[in-house]
Amino acid sequence: MGVEPGNFRTNLLTASDYSAELPAYAATVGATREMVRRNDGRQLGDPAKAADAIRAALDAPHPPLHLALGADAVDAIRAHTTDLTAELDAWEHLARDTAFTNEEEKP
């Protein structure tokens, strides 16, 4: 089972653990770094509840292959699957057109 957590209030992204900022990366990671810094200690996810949810999923008769934890994780995964479905729909004709036809199968 793969656990796909959202933001949980742990010490993983504690701002005091940051390395020195490098100006060369400000444009690429600066916004994420600032978002993490602003939200440190404000994450909505409760790690104890996450642990309980993981145990419950593992004890279930049919555990999930992927377990999303947190509303933010569910929302992100739903948005991603919506995008994937739209892309699959747009290119389905090309994907399905890759099989041999009956004429091509003959030696």
QUINOR-V103057 format. One record per helix or strand of 2 or more residues. SS is the DSSP state (H for helix, E for strand). FROM is the first residue (numbers start at 1). LEN is the number of residues. If there is no record, write none. Layout:
SS	FROM	LEN
SS	FROM	LEN
This chain:
E	2	4
H	15	3
H	23	17
H	47	13
E	66	4
H	71	26
H	102	4
